[in-house]
Amino acid sequence: MLATVISARCLSSRLPNKALEEIIPGFRAIDIVIIRAKQIGLPVILATSTDPTDDYFEDICKKQNIDIFRGALLNKIKRWYDCFVKFDIDFAIQIDGDDLSYDFDIAKNAIKEIQLGKFDLLTCEKEAITGLFTFAFTKNAIKKLYDVVPDEKTNTDIITKFIKKSNLKTGYLECSGYEKNEQIRLTLDYKEDLEFFKKLYSLTDIKTPTRKIIEFLIENPDVAKINYHRQKDFVLNQERFNNAIEI
């Protein structure tokens, strides 16, 4: 089976319940992520936790007519692994629930390439715009990642060290034109990001291809500047989390 798996939880220390924030009338953050995920053309599964704080996603998935999987709260790798097993997934696109301008066109190419068997995992180069694309995985990649997690209660929210430890064959997608831009940030983590997406999608359609969104932001730097100053905080927070992991 081929699938698109969205990872989302309501617990967040910096912006609690951010997935449920209304971005434009009638559309919460997670609605936009799901709608953009559907543009890839694969079955969409929302992978969340069994924690009561994530009960909201049950109704959201019913309304969006997608499947839901509920598993580990902090161990995202275990949640993915159990989701792959339940739905018998062979290849999947993985989307973070924070990425409201995720590039579904890159994902379409990624799902084709991951099936060629050359790589366990596909991603963009580190210098790509934050929020552009996450991963394409094989079933074998998820199993390898799961095998190196030291404990089922381990927090695997950032998986960089686990990828390195599991020796995955990693490929990098062509992301020309999407290189890290000093003025663009496309993920929801802080209140400034929330303000940014509300402004962005009041001026563009939620199905706008990411390349067009980037062009719009270059032409309208007053919108992009709403949240980009938070990128340094975001990177430092990820580094601190990653450095604290012992495997």
Protein Blocks (a to p, Z undefined) as FASTA:
>chain_A
ZZddddddfbdfklghklmpcfbghiafklmmmmmmmmnopacdddddfbfklmmmmmmm
mmnopacddddfklmmlmmmmmmmmnopabdcdddfklmmbcfklmmmmmmmmmnopamb
dcddfkbcehiaccdcdfklmmmmmmmpmbfkbcckbaklmmmmnopacddddfehiacc
fkbccbdfbfklmmmmmmmmmmbcfklcfklmmmmmmmmmmlmmmmmmmmmmmmmmmmmm
mmmpcZZ
